């Protein structure tokens, strides 16, 4: 249909207008808004422990508001800041671990162990803990 319109406009109005319309049509790409999901750390960990492949298909790359009780706030060996949110697992050793940029320093300094929290992260899969990257504290 667009090809027919291009040739009709070109025939009646000339090449310049037809080319301009074609450029405008090519520039108008629709970008869907990013969907943000909500889940508890317990739910995400349970899904990963039940079937890591299925959980990756559901969560990996998604932006999720993860809620739960703060287990720890710290820095990794490489100096990256993180928050771990406890999940109820068999041995209690696995958590959701969200990594934050340095700009979140003041937000993380205000968090206390045992505090109920919500963090927004892009899920990056499981390596001992379920890992979240590019995390932030969403506005309440």
C-alpha positions as CSV (number, residue, x, y, z in Angstrom):
1,X,0.0,0.0,0.0
2,X,2.8,2.4,0.9
3,X,4.5,1.7,-2.5
4,X,1.3,2.7,-4.4
5,X,0.9,5.9,-2.4
6,X,4.6,6.7,-3.1
7,X,4.1,6.4,-6.8
8,X,0.8,8.3,-6.9
9,X,2.3,11.2,-4.9
10,X,5.4,11.1,-7.1
11,X,3.3,11.2,-10.3
12,X,1.1,14.2,-9.2
13,X,3.5,16.2,-7.0
14,X,7.0,15.4,-8.1
15,X,9.9,13.4,-6.8
16,X,10.9,15.7,-3.9
17,X,7.7,15.5,-2.0
18,X,7.5,11.7,-2.6
19,X,11.0,11.2,-1.2
20,X,10.2,13.4,1.8
21,X,7.1,11.3,2.6
22,X,9.1,8.1,2.3
23,X,11.7,9.5,4.7
24,X,9.0,10.4,7.2
25,X,7.3,7.1,7.0
26,X,10.6,5.3,7.6
27,X,11.4,7.4,10.7
28,X,8.2,6.6,12.6
29,X,9.1,3.4,14.4
30,X,6.9,2.5,17.4
31,X,8.7,1.6,20.5
32,X,6.6,-0.2,23.1
33,X,7.0,1.0,26.7
34,X,9.1,-1.3,29.0
35,X,6.8,-3.4,31.2
36,X,7.8,-3.6,34.8
37,X,6.7,-6.7,36.7
38,X,6.5,-7.3,40.5
39,X,7.5,-10.4,42.4
40,X,8.8,-11.3,45.8
41,X,12.4,-12.6,46.2
42,X,10.9,-15.8,47.6
43,X,8.8,-16.3,44.4
44,X,11.7,-15.7,42.0
45,X,14.1,-17.9,44.0
46,X,11.4,-20.7,44.2
47,X,10.9,-20.5,40.4
48,X,14.7,-20.7,39.8
49,X,15.2,-23.6,42.2
50,X,12.3,-25.5,40.7
51,X,13.5,-25.1,37.0
52,X,16.3,-22.8,36.1
53,X,15.7,-23.0,32.4
54,X,12.0,-22.1,32.7
55,X,12.7,-19.3,35.2
56,X,15.3,-17.8,32.8
57,X,12.7,-17.8,30.1
58,X,10.3,-16.0,32.3
59,X,12.7,-13.6,34.2
60,X,16.0,-13.1,32.4
61,X,16.2,-9.6,30.9
62,X,12.9,-8.5,32.5
63,X,12.7,-5.5,34.7
64,X,11.1,-6.5,38.0
65,X,10.2,-4.8,41.2
66,X,11.6,-7.3,43.7
67,X,10.3,-7.1,47.3
68,X,11.3,-8.8,50.5
69,X,13.4,-8.4,53.7
70,X,16.9,-7.0,53.4
71,X,19.5,-9.6,54.2
72,X,22.6,-7.4,53.6
73,X,23.9,-4.3,52.0
74,X,27.6,-4.3,50.8
75,X,30.2,-4.3,48.1
76,X,31.4,-7.1,46.0
77,X,35.1,-8.0,45.6
78,X,35.1,-5.8,42.5
79,X,33.7,-2.9,44.5
80,X,30.1,-3.0,43.1
81,X,27.4,-2.1,45.6
82,X,24.6,-4.6,46.2
83,X,21.6,-5.4,48.3
84,X,20.5,-9.0,49.0
85,X,16.9,-9.8,49.7
86,X,16.3,-13.0,51.6
87,X,14.2,-15.7,50.2
88,X,12.8,-18.8,52.0
89,X,15.0,-21.6,50.6
90,X,15.8,-25.0,52.1
91,X,19.1,-23.9,53.6
92,X,18.4,-20.2,53.6
93,X,21.7,-19.5,51.8
94,X,20.3,-18.1,48.5
95,X,19.0,-14.6,48.0
96,X,18.1,-12.2,45.3
97,X,21.2,-10.0,44.9
98,X,20.7,-6.6,43.2
99,X,23.7,-4.6,42.0
100,X,23.5,-0.8,41.9
101,X,25.5,1.9,40.2
102,X,27.7,4.2,42.3
103,X,25.2,7.0,42.1
104,X,22.9,5.0,44.4
105,X,25.4,5.3,47.3
106,X,23.2,7.6,49.5
107,X,20.0,5.4,48.9
108,X,21.9,2.3,49.9
109,X,23.4,3.9,53.0
110,X,19.9,4.4,54.4
111,X,18.9,0.7,54.1
112,X,19.0,-1.5,57.2
113,X,19.2,-5.3,57.6
114,X,15.8,-6.7,58.2
115,X,14.0,-3.8,56.5
116,X,11.3,-4.5,54.1
117,X,12.3,-3.1,50.7
118,X,11.5,-3.0,47.0
119,X,14.2,-2.7,44.4
120,X,13.8,-2.5,40.6
121,X,16.3,-4.5,38.6
122,X,16.9,-6.2,35.3
123,X,17.2,-9.9,36.1
124,X,20.4,-11.5,34.9
125,X,19.8,-15.1,35.8
126,X,21.1,-17.3,38.7
127,X,24.7,-17.8,39.9
128,X,24.4,-19.0,43.5
129,X,22.0,-16.1,44.1
130,X,19.5,-14.8,41.5
131,X,21.3,-11.7,40.1
132,X,19.8,-8.3,39.3
133,X,21.7,-5.6,37.4
134,X,21.1,-1.9,36.8
135,X,19.1,-1.7,40.0
136,X,17.4,1.3,41.6
137,X,15.1,2.1,44.4
138,X,11.7,2.9,42.8
139,X,9.8,6.0,43.9
140,X,7.0,5.1,46.4
